[in-house]
Amino acid sequence: MVEVRGRRIAAALLAAATVLGAGTACGIADAGEGSVADKDTLVIGVNGDQPGLGERKGGTFEGFDIDIAKEIARRLGVTGANVTFKQVTSATREKMIQDGDVDLVVASYSVTPERKVKVSFAGPYYVAHQDILVRESDAGKIRSIDDLKGRRLCRVPGSVSFPRVHDEQGVAAVPVEADGYAGCLTELTGGRLDAVSTDDLILAGLAAKASGNGPPLTIVNAPFTDEPYGVGLRKGDADGCEAVNKAITQMYQDGTAPRLLDKWFRPAGLKVTTTVPQFEGCV
């Protein structure tokens, strides 16, 4: 009887040790990933082909998203050489966050339910609106999303823009593939497509870049969606999300965000919103 009881006690102790060990190992793994709120260095994913938002020029990046990313990093206590930018695309953003290639993504990254399954979002830091960019000579023919039926519309892999028109709105536009929005601009000015539909901030940057080169372009000014631009970060990093939200709030309160919006988009004639957006909530 004593021997049986001894074996039971030993088994119970072994089971407890196994559970404790597993819990400790999980704790170490979680701690190893870390929160962006506690990092001394940050790698931030940004676009490289969106004039006015995130554009690579030589070895540097410039644009509204780049300035927003620098401000967020500074308010998290990370500055100068401790901030590194890495180019992402619409198709690679989630995987680069999940794989730890980047700590944050600030790249005209619309918050969607599908994306929230894979990553967490702080913000949004701005709410853009989907609109349409056309050649000025076609402005009389394309006045709304419905006029895109049967017309050649740019489609960028990983972007929500074409699906917003074709799938959600049910407009039978004809897809023309491009690697990014710089490619869309080339196709539009070259006459190989009829329109580019995406966020108005992106369109304003594209129109400004094309100014004086090729046929004049114009934004239709017929917005048909809201696109909340979030800051992507590792799924479950609630502390990091809250810290980034605090930084965004401060940027609107002290006038930094309105100043940056004015700097990058007022010259293109785009009317921007300068009040702090309603946050999605950190989950």
Contacts in CASP RR format, 6 or more apart in sequence:
PFRMAT RR
TARGET T0000
AUTHOR 0000-0000-0000
METHOD contacts of the structure
MODEL  1
MVEVRGRRIAAALLAAATVLGAGTACGIADAGEGSVADKDTLVIGVNGDQ
PGLGERKGGTFEGFDIDIAKEIARRLGVTGANVTFKQVTSATREKMIQDG
DVDLVVASYSVTPERKVKVSFAGPYYVAHQDILVRESDAGKIRSIDDLKG
RRLCRVPGSVSFPRVHDEQGVAAVPVEADGYAGCLTELTGGRLDAVSTDD
LILAGLAAKASGNGPPLTIVNAPFTDEPYGVGLRKGDADGCEAVNKAITQ
MYQDGTAPRLLDKWFRPAGLKVTTTVPQFEGCV
33 234 0 8 1.000
33 237 0 8 1.000
34 237 0 8 1.000
35 237 0 8 1.000
35 239 0 8 1.000
35 240 0 8 1.000
35 243 0 8 1.000
36 42 0 8 1.000
36 76 0 8 1.000
36 103 0 8 1.000
36 104 0 8 1.000
36 233 0 8 1.000
36 234 0 8 1.000
36 237 0 8 1.000
36 240 0 8 1.000
36 243 0 8 1.000
36 244 0 8 1.000
37 76 0 8 1.000
37 237 0 8 1.000
37 239 0 8 1.000
37 240 0 8 1.000
37 242 0 8 1.000
37 243 0 8 1.000
38 239 0 8 1.000
39 76 0 8 1.000
39 78 0 8 1.000
39 103 0 8 1.000
40 78 0 8 1.000
40 82 0 8 1.000
41 78 0 8 1.000
41 82 0 8 1.000
41 83 0 8 1.000
41 84 0 8 1.000
42 73 0 8 1.000
42 76 0 8 1.000
42 78 0 8 1.000
42 82 0 8 1.000
42 83 0 8 1.000
42 84 0 8 1.000
42 103 0 8 1.000
42 104 0 8 1.000
43 84 0 8 1.000
43 85 0 8 1.000
43 86 0 8 1.000
43 101 0 8 1.000
43 102 0 8 1.000
43 103 0 8 1.000
43 104 0 8 1.000
44 69 0 8 1.000
44 73 0 8 1.000
44 83 0 8 1.000
44 84 0 8 1.000
44 85 0 8 1.000
44 86 0 8 1.000
44 102 0 8 1.000
44 103 0 8 1.000
44 104 0 8 1.000
44 105 0 8 1.000
44 106 0 8 1.000
45 69 0 8 1.000
45 85 0 8 1.000
45 86 0 8 1.000
45 87 0 8 1.000
45 88 0 8 1.000
45 93 0 8 1.000
45 96 0 8 1.000
45 102 0 8 1.000
45 104 0 8 1.000
45 105 0 8 1.000
45 106 0 8 1.000
45 107 0 8 1.000
46 54 0 8 1.000
46 61 0 8 1.000
46 65 0 8 1.000
46 66 0 8 1.000
46 69 0 8 1.000
46 85 0 8 1.000
46 86 0 8 1.000
46 87 0 8 1.000
46 88 0 8 1.000
46 105 0 8 1.000
46 106 0 8 1.000
46 107 0 8 1.000
47 53 0 8 1.000
47 54 0 8 1.000
47 55 0 8 1.000
47 65 0 8 1.000
47 87 0 8 1.000
47 88 0 8 1.000
47 89 0 8 1.000
47 107 0 8 1.000
47 108 0 8 1.000
48 54 0 8 1.000
48 55 0 8 1.000
48 56 0 8 1.000
48 61 0 8 1.000
48 87 0 8 1.000
49 55 0 8 1.000
49 56 0 8 1.000
49 180 0 8 1.000
49 181 0 8 1.000
49 182 0 8 1.000
49 183 0 8 1.000
50 65 0 8 1.000
50 108 0 8 1.000
50 181 0 8 1.000
50 182 0 8 1.000
50 202 0 8 1.000
50 205 0 8 1.000
50 206 0 8 1.000
51 63 0 8 1.000
51 182 0 8 1.000
51 205 0 8 1.000
51 206 0 8 1.000
51 208 0 8 1.000
51 209 0 8 1.000
52 62 0 8 1.000
52 63 0 8 1.000
52 64 0 8 1.000
52 201 0 8 1.000
52 204 0 8 1.000
52 205 0 8 1.000
52 208 0 8 1.000
52 264 0 8 1.000
52 265 0 8 1.000
53 63 0 8 1.000
53 64 0 8 1.000
53 65 0 8 1.000
53 107 0 8 1.000
53 108 0 8 1.000
53 201 0 8 1.000
53 202 0 8 1.000
53 205 0 8 1.000
53 264 0 8 1.000
54 61 0 8 1.000
54 62 0 8 1.000
54 63 0 8 1.000
54 64 0 8 1.000
54 65 0 8 1.000
54 66 0 8 1.000
54 107 0 8 1.000
54 108 0 8 1.000
55 61 0 8 1.000
55 62 0 8 1.000
55 63 0 8 1.000
56 87 0 8 1.000
61 85 0 8 1.000
61 87 0 8 1.000
63 264 0 8 1.000
64 201 0 8 1.000
64 260 0 8 1.000
64 261 0 8 1.000
64 263 0 8 1.000
64 264 0 8 1.000
64 265 0 8 1.000
65 106 0 8 1.000
65 107 0 8 1.000
65 108 0 8 1.000
66 85 0 8 1.000
66 106 0 8 1.000
67 260 0 8 1.000
67 263 0 8 1.000
67 264 0 8 1.000
68 106 0 8 1.000
68 125 0 8 1.000
68 251 0 8 1.000
68 257 0 8 1.000
68 260 0 8 1.000
69 83 0 8 1.000
69 85 0 8 1.000
69 104 0 8 1.000
69 106 0 8 1.000
70 83 0 8 1.000
71 247 0 8 1.000
71 251 0 8 1.000
71 256 0 8 1.000
71 260 0 8 1.000
72 104 0 8 1.000
72 106 0 8 1.000
72 231 0 8 1.000
72 244 0 8 1.000
72 247 0 8 1.000
72 248 0 8 1.000
72 251 0 8 1.000
73 79 0 8 1.000
73 83 0 8 1.000
75 246 0 8 1.000
75 247 0 8 1.000
75 250 0 8 1.000
75 251 0 8 1.000
76 243 0 8 1.000
76 244 0 8 1.000
76 247 0 8 1.000
86 96 0 8 1.000
86 101 0 8 1.000
86 102 0 8 1.000
88 96 0 8 1.000
88 102 0 8 1.000
88 105 0 8 1.000
88 107 0 8 1.000
89 157 0 8 1.000
89 158 0 8 1.000
89 179 0 8 1.000
89 180 0 8 1.000
90 156 0 8 1.000
90 157 0 8 1.000
90 158 0 8 1.000
90 159 0 8 1.000
90 180 0 8 1.000
91 157 0 8 1.000
91 158 0 8 1.000
93 105 0 8 1.000
93 107 0 8 1.000
93 109 0 8 1.000
93 119 0 8 1.000
93 232 0 8 1.000
94 115 0 8 1.000
94 118 0 8 1.000
94 119 0 8 1.000
95 101 0 8 1.000
96 102 0 8 1.000
96 105 0 8 1.000
97 105 0 8 1.000
97 118 0 8 1.000
97 119 0 8 1.000
97 232 0 8 1.000
97 233 0 8 1.000
97 234 0 8 1.000
97 235 0 8 1.000
98 118 0 8 1.000
98 119 0 8 1.000
98 234 0 8 1.000
98 235 0 8 1.000
100 234 0 8 1.000
103 233 0 8 1.000
103 234 0 8 1.000
104 231 0 8 1.000
104 232 0 8 1.000
104 233 0 8 1.000
104 244 0 8 1.000
105 119 0 8 1.000
105 231 0 8 1.000
105 232 0 8 1.000
105 233 0 8 1.000
106 125 0 8 1.000
106 230 0 8 1.000
106 231 0 8 1.000
106 232 0 8 1.000
108 128 0 8 1.000
108 199 0 8 1.000
108 201 0 8 1.000
108 202 0 8 1.000
108 227 0 8 1.000
108 229 0 8 1.000
109 115 0 8 1.000
109 121 0 8 1.000
109 229 0 8 1.000
109 230 0 8 1.000
109 231 0 8 1.000
109 232 0 8 1.000
110 128 0 8 1.000
110 160 0 8 1.000
110 199 0 8 1.000
110 227 0 8 1.000
110 228 0 8 1.000
110 229 0 8 1.000
110 230 0 8 1.000
111 121 0 8 1.000
111 123 0 8 1.000
111 124 0 8 1.000
111 228 0 8 1.000
111 229 0 8 1.000
111 230 0 8 1.000
111 280 0 8 1.000
112 160 0 8 1.000
115 121 0 8 1.000
116 280 0 8 1.000
116 283 0 8 1.000
118 235 0 8 1.000
119 232 0 8 1.000
119 233 0 8 1.000
119 234 0 8 1.000
119 235 0 8 1.000
120 232 0 8 1.000
120 233 0 8 1.000
120 234 0 8 1.000
120 235 0 8 1.000
120 236 0 8 1.000
120 237 0 8 1.000
120 238 0 8 1.000
120 241 0 8 1.000
120 282 0 8 1.000
120 283 0 8 1.000
121 230 0 8 1.000
121 231 0 8 1.000
121 232 0 8 1.000
121 233 0 8 1.000
121 241 0 8 1.000
121 280 0 8 1.000
122 230 0 8 1.000
122 231 0 8 1.000
122 232 0 8 1.000
122 233 0 8 1.000
122 240 0 8 1.000
122 241 0 8 1.000
122 242 0 8 1.000
122 244 0 8 1.000
122 245 0 8 1.000
122 248 0 8 1.000
122 279 0 8 1.000
122 282 0 8 1.000
123 228 0 8 1.000
123 229 0 8 1.000
123 230 0 8 1.000
123 231 0 8 1.000
123 244 0 8 1.000
123 245 0 8 1.000
123 248 0 8 1.000
123 277 0 8 1.000
123 279 0 8 1.000
123 280 0 8 1.000
123 281 0 8 1.000
124 228 0 8 1.000
124 229 0 8 1.000
124 230 0 8 1.000
124 277 0 8 1.000
124 279 0 8 1.000
124 280 0 8 1.000
125 229 0 8 1.000
125 230 0 8 1.000
125 231 0 8 1.000
125 248 0 8 1.000
125 251 0 8 1.000
125 257 0 8 1.000
125 277 0 8 1.000
126 201 0 8 1.000
126 228 0 8 1.000
126 229 0 8 1.000
126 257 0 8 1.000
126 261 0 8 1.000
126 273 0 8 1.000
126 277 0 8 1.000
127 226 0 8 1.000
127 227 0 8 1.000
127 228 0 8 1.000
127 229 0 8 1.000
127 273 0 8 1.000
127 277 0 8 1.000
128 199 0 8 1.000
128 200 0 8 1.000
128 201 0 8 1.000
128 202 0 8 1.000
128 226 0 8 1.000
128 227 0 8 1.000
128 229 0 8 1.000
129 199 0 8 1.000
129 200 0 8 1.000
129 223 0 8 1.000
129 224 0 8 1.000
129 225 0 8 1.000
129 226 0 8 1.000
129 227 0 8 1.000
130 161 0 8 1.000
130 164 0 8 1.000
130 197 0 8 1.000
130 198 0 8 1.000
130 199 0 8 1.000
130 200 0 8 1.000
130 223 0 8 1.000
130 224 0 8 1.000
130 225 0 8 1.000
130 227 0 8 1.000
131 197 0 8 1.000
131 198 0 8 1.000
131 199 0 8 1.000
131 200 0 8 1.000
131 203 0 8 1.000
131 219 0 8 1.000
131 220 0 8 1.000
131 221 0 8 1.000
131 222 0 8 1.000
131 223 0 8 1.000
131 224 0 8 1.000
132 142 0 8 1.000
132 145 0 8 1.000
132 148 0 8 1.000
132 195 0 8 1.000
132 196 0 8 1.000
132 197 0 8 1.000
132 203 0 8 1.000
132 219 0 8 1.000
132 220 0 8 1.000
132 222 0 8 1.000
133 188 0 8 1.000
133 195 0 8 1.000
133 196 0 8 1.000
133 197 0 8 1.000
133 198 0 8 1.000
133 203 0 8 1.000
133 206 0 8 1.000
133 207 0 8 1.000
133 217 0 8 1.000
133 218 0 8 1.000
133 219 0 8 1.000
133 220 0 8 1.000
134 142 0 8 1.000
134 188 0 8 1.000
134 194 0 8 1.000
134 195 0 8 1.000
134 196 0 8 1.000
134 217 0 8 1.000
134 218 0 8 1.000
134 220 0 8 1.000
135 188 0 8 1.000
135 189 0 8 1.000
135 191 0 8 1.000
135 215 0 8 1.000
135 216 0 8 1.000
135 217 0 8 1.000
135 218 0 8 1.000
136 215 0 8 1.000
136 216 0 8 1.000
136 217 0 8 1.000
136 218 0 8 1.000
137 215 0 8 1.000
137 216 0 8 1.000
138 194 0 8 1.000
138 195 0 8 1.000
139 218 0 8 1.000
139 220 0 8 1.000
141 147 0 8 1.000
142 148 0 8 1.000
142 151 0 8 1.000
142 194 0 8 1.000
142 195 0 8 1.000
142 220 0 8 1.000
143 220 0 8 1.000
143 222 0 8 1.000
144 220 0 8 1.000
144 222 0 8 1.000
144 224 0 8 1.000
145 165 0 8 1.000
145 169 0 8 1.000
145 171 0 8 1.000
145 197 0 8 1.000
145 222 0 8 1.000
145 224 0 8 1.000
146 171 0 8 1.000
148 165 0 8 1.000
148 171 0 8 1.000
148 173 0 8 1.000
148 194 0 8 1.000
148 195 0 8 1.000
148 197 0 8 1.000
149 171 0 8 1.000
149 172 0 8 1.000
149 173 0 8 1.000
150 172 0 8 1.000
150 173 0 8 1.000
150 174 0 8 1.000
151 173 0 8 1.000
151 174 0 8 1.000
151 194 0 8 1.000
151 195 0 8 1.000
152 173 0 8 1.000
152 174 0 8 1.000
152 176 0 8 1.000
152 192 0 8 1.000
152 193 0 8 1.000
152 194 0 8 1.000
152 195 0 8 1.000
153 162 0 8 1.000
153 165 0 8 1.000
153 166 0 8 1.000
153 173 0 8 1.000
153 174 0 8 1.000
153 175 0 8 1.000
153 176 0 8 1.000
153 193 0 8 1.000
153 194 0 8 1.000
153 195 0 8 1.000
153 196 0 8 1.000
153 197 0 8 1.000
154 161 0 8 1.000
154 162 0 8 1.000
154 175 0 8 1.000
154 176 0 8 1.000
154 178 0 8 1.000
154 181 0 8 1.000
154 183 0 8 1.000
154 184 0 8 1.000
154 187 0 8 1.000
154 188 0 8 1.000
154 193 0 8 1.000
154 195 0 8 1.000
154 196 0 8 1.000
154 197 0 8 1.000
154 198 0 8 1.000
155 161 0 8 1.000
155 162 0 8 1.000
155 175 0 8 1.000
155 176 0 8 1.000
155 177 0 8 1.000
155 178 0 8 1.000
156 162 0 8 1.000
156 178 0 8 1.000
156 179 0 8 1.000
156 180 0 8 1.000
156 181 0 8 1.000
156 184 0 8 1.000
156 198 0 8 1.000
157 177 0 8 1.000
157 179 0 8 1.000
159 180 0 8 1.000
159 198 0 8 1.000
160 227 0 8 1.000
161 197 0 8 1.000
161 198 0 8 1.000
161 199 0 8 1.000
162 173 0 8 1.000
162 175 0 8 1.000
162 197 0 8 1.000
164 197 0 8 1.000
164 224 0 8 1.000
164 225 0 8 1.000
165 171 0 8 1.000
165 173 0 8 1.000
165 197 0 8 1.000
166 172 0 8 1.000
166 173 0 8 1.000
166 175 0 8 1.000
169 224 0 8 1.000
173 195 0 8 1.000
176 187 0 8 1.000
176 192 0 8 1.000
176 193 0 8 1.000
178 184 0 8 1.000
178 186 0 8 1.000
178 187 0 8 1.000
181 196 0 8 1.000
181 198 0 8 1.000
181 202 0 8 1.000
181 206 0 8 1.000
184 193 0 8 1.000
184 196 0 8 1.000
184 198 0 8 1.000
184 206 0 8 1.000
185 196 0 8 1.000
185 206 0 8 1.000
185 209 0 8 1.000
185 210 0 8 1.000
187 193 0 8 1.000
188 194 0 8 1.000
188 195 0 8 1.000
188 196 0 8 1.000
188 217 0 8 1.000
189 210 0 8 1.000
189 213 0 8 1.000
189 214 0 8 1.000
189 215 0 8 1.000
189 217 0 8 1.000
190 214 0 8 1.000
196 203 0 8 1.000
196 206 0 8 1.000
199 227 0 8 1.000
199 229 0 8 1.000
200 219 0 8 1.000
200 223 0 8 1.000
200 270 0 8 1.000
201 265 0 8 1.000
201 270 0 8 1.000
203 219 0 8 1.000
204 219 0 8 1.000
204 265 0 8 1.000
204 268 0 8 1.000
204 269 0 8 1.000
204 270 0 8 1.000
205 264 0 8 1.000
205 265 0 8 1.000
205 268 0 8 1.000
206 217 0 8 1.000
207 217 0 8 1.000
207 218 0 8 1.000
207 219 0 8 1.000
207 268 0 8 1.000
208 267 0 8 1.000
208 268 0 8 1.000
210 217 0 8 1.000
211 217 0 8 1.000
219 270 0 8 1.000
228 277 0 8 1.000
228 280 0 8 1.000
230 280 0 8 1.000
231 244 0 8 1.000
231 248 0 8 1.000
233 240 0 8 1.000
233 241 0 8 1.000
233 244 0 8 1.000
236 283 0 8 1.000
238 282 0 8 1.000
238 283 0 8 1.000
240 282 0 8 1.000
241 281 0 8 1.000
241 282 0 8 1.000
242 282 0 8 1.000
245 279 0 8 1.000
245 281 0 8 1.000
245 282 0 8 1.000
248 257 0 8 1.000
248 276 0 8 1.000
248 279 0 8 1.000
249 276 0 8 1.000
250 256 0 8 1.000
251 257 0 8 1.000
252 258 0 8 1.000
252 274 0 8 1.000
252 275 0 8 1.000
252 276 0 8 1.000
253 276 0 8 1.000
257 274 0 8 1.000
257 276 0 8 1.000
258 274 0 8 1.000
261 272 0 8 1.000
261 274 0 8 1.000
262 272 0 8 1.000
265 272 0 8 1.000
266 272 0 8 1.000
END
